[in-house]
Amino acid sequence: MEQKPIRVIVTGGTFDKHYDELRGELTFKESHLPEILRLTRVTVPVQIELNQLIDSLQMQDANRQSVLEACRRASEERIIVTHGTDTMAETARLLGPAGMEKTIVLTGAMVPYKIQGSDALFNFGTAFSAVQLLPRGVYIVMNGRVFPWDRVRKNRELGVFEGD
């Protein structure tokens, strides 16, 4: 089976937050994706594109348009978007109807990668497999599940994604 390259578009979210001990808060410094790819020994060709590093609660229409344009511009047919979970479904609803002939998977984390008990590695690994196996379309991959872009929501009370 041919190993088609995968583009990872980084937007930030909890996935890429780190604890700033001087300020006593979670902030952004840089993406953890290079470290994750090195530690997981991924052998598929990967291009990392830093689109933005923001909390998804700060994501506005212009930020979503930037993600859409990055997906359109990408030469790769398989794309993973790391995204904050609070507005991930909204971004998926912009990408889904765009009709791109690509497989696009959005994923994120409820707990930052650098914090013990994080779901970031599991969600990213699941997304990495899913983007290689799913047909063209836009999906959210979280909590060990795959959701089509138009049938998913975040259950804020339980902290999980569910199908609509």
JORA-V146523 format. One record per residue. RES is the residue in one letter. PHI is phi as a letter, one per 40 degrees, with the letter a starting at -180 (999 if undefined). OMEGA is omega in degrees with one decimal (999 if undefined). Layout:
BEGIN
res:RES phi:PHI omega:OMEGA
res:RES phi:PHI omega:OMEGA
END
This chain:
BEGIN
res:M phi:999 omega:-179.2
res:E phi:c omega:178.1
res:Q phi:c omega:177.8
res:K phi:c omega:-178.4
res:P phi:c omega:179.8
res:I phi:b omega:174.0
res:R phi:b omega:174.1
res:V phi:b omega:179.0
res:I phi:b omega:-175.9
res:V phi:c omega:176.0
res:T phi:b omega:-179.7
res:G phi:h omega:-176.5
res:G phi:g omega:-179.1
res:T phi:d omega:179.6
res:F phi:d omega:-173.8
res:D phi:b omega:178.3
res:K phi:c omega:173.0
res:H phi:b omega:-178.0
res:Y phi:c omega:176.6
res:D phi:c omega:-175.5
res:E phi:c omega:177.9
res:L phi:c omega:-179.4
res:R phi:c omega:178.2
res:G phi:g omega:-178.7
res:E phi:a omega:176.1
res:L phi:c omega:-179.2
res:T phi:b omega:175.9
res:F phi:b omega:176.2
res:K phi:b omega:178.6
res:E phi:a omega:179.5
res:S phi:c omega:176.4
res:H phi:c omega:-174.5
res:L phi:d omega:178.2
res:P phi:d omega:178.2
res:E phi:c omega:-179.7
res:I phi:c omega:-179.6
res:L phi:c omega:178.1
res:R phi:c omega:-178.0
res:L phi:c omega:-177.2
res:T phi:c omega:175.3
res:R phi:f omega:177.3
res:V phi:c omega:179.9
res:T phi:b omega:175.3
res:V phi:c omega:177.0
res:P phi:c omega:-177.1
res:V phi:b omega:171.5
res:Q phi:b omega:176.7
res:I phi:c omega:178.0
res:E phi:b omega:176.8
res:L phi:c omega:-178.4
res:N phi:c omega:178.9
res:Q phi:a omega:174.6
res:L phi:b omega:-179.8
res:I phi:b omega:172.0
res:D phi:c omega:-175.6
res:S phi:c omega:175.3
res:L phi:c omega:177.6
res:Q phi:c omega:-176.1
res:M phi:c omega:179.5
res:Q phi:b omega:-180.0
res:D phi:d omega:-179.6
res:A phi:c omega:177.4
res:N phi:c omega:178.6
res:R phi:c omega:177.1
res:Q phi:c omega:177.8
res:S phi:c omega:177.2
res:V phi:c omega:178.8
res:L phi:d omega:-179.7
res:E phi:c omega:177.7
res:A phi:c omega:177.7
res:C phi:c omega:179.0
res:R phi:c omega:-177.1
res:R phi:c omega:-173.6
res:A phi:c omega:176.4
res:S phi:c omega:179.9
res:E phi:c omega:177.1
res:E phi:c omega:-178.7
res:R phi:b omega:-174.4
res:I phi:b omega:169.9
res:I phi:b omega:175.8
res:V phi:b omega:172.4
res:T phi:c omega:-167.1
res:H phi:a omega:172.3
res:G phi:c omega:-172.7
res:T phi:c omega:-174.6
res:D phi:c omega:-178.6
res:T phi:b omega:179.9
res:M phi:d omega:-178.9
res:A phi:c omega:178.4
res:E phi:c omega:177.6
res:T phi:c omega:177.3
res:A phi:c omega:179.6
res:R phi:c omega:172.2
res:L phi:c omega:-177.0
res:L phi:c omega:-174.6
res:G phi:d omega:-177.9
res:P phi:c omega:-177.3
res:A phi:c omega:173.8
res:G phi:g omega:178.7
res:M phi:c omega:179.0
res:E phi:c omega:-175.5
res:K phi:a omega:170.3
res:T phi:b omega:-176.5
res:I phi:b omega:-178.8
res:V phi:b omega:174.8
res:L phi:c omega:176.7
res:T phi:a omega:-179.7
res:G phi:a omega:-178.6
res:A phi:a omega:173.9
res:M phi:c omega:179.9
res:V phi:b omega:-177.9
res:P phi:d omega:-179.7
res:Y phi:d omega:-174.8
res:K phi:c omega:-178.5
res:I phi:b omega:-178.9
res:Q phi:d omega:-179.4
res:G phi:g omega:-179.4
res:S phi:c omega:174.4
res:D phi:c omega:-174.8
res:A phi:c omega:-178.4
res:L phi:c omega:-179.6
res:F phi:c omega:-178.7
res:N phi:c omega:179.6
res:F phi:c omega:178.3
res:G phi:c omega:177.8
res:T phi:c omega:178.8
res:A phi:c omega:-178.8
res:F phi:c omega:175.7
res:S phi:c omega:-176.3
res:A phi:c omega:-177.1
res:V phi:c omega:178.9
res:Q phi:c omega:-174.1
res:L phi:b omega:-175.7
res:L phi:c omega:172.7
res:P phi:c omega:178.5
res:R phi:d omega:-178.7
res:G phi:i omega:-178.9
res:V phi:b omega:-175.0
res:Y phi:b omega:167.7
res:I phi:b omega:178.7
res:V phi:b omega:-179.9
res:M phi:a omega:173.2
res:N phi:f omega:179.3
res:G phi:g omega:-178.3
res:R phi:b omega:177.8
res:V phi:b omega:-178.3
res:F phi:b omega:170.6
res:P phi:c omega:-174.2
res:W phi:d omega:-174.4
res:D phi:b omega:180.0
res:R phi:b omega:-178.1
res:V phi:a omega:174.2
res:R phi:a omega:176.0
res:K phi:c omega:173.8
res:N phi:c omega:-174.6
res:R phi:c omega:178.9
res:E phi:c omega:-178.9
res:L phi:c omega:-178.6
res:G phi:g omega:178.6
res:V phi:b omega:174.7
res:F phi:c omega:-178.7
res:E phi:b omega:174.0
res:G phi:c omega:177.0
res:D phi:c omega:999
END
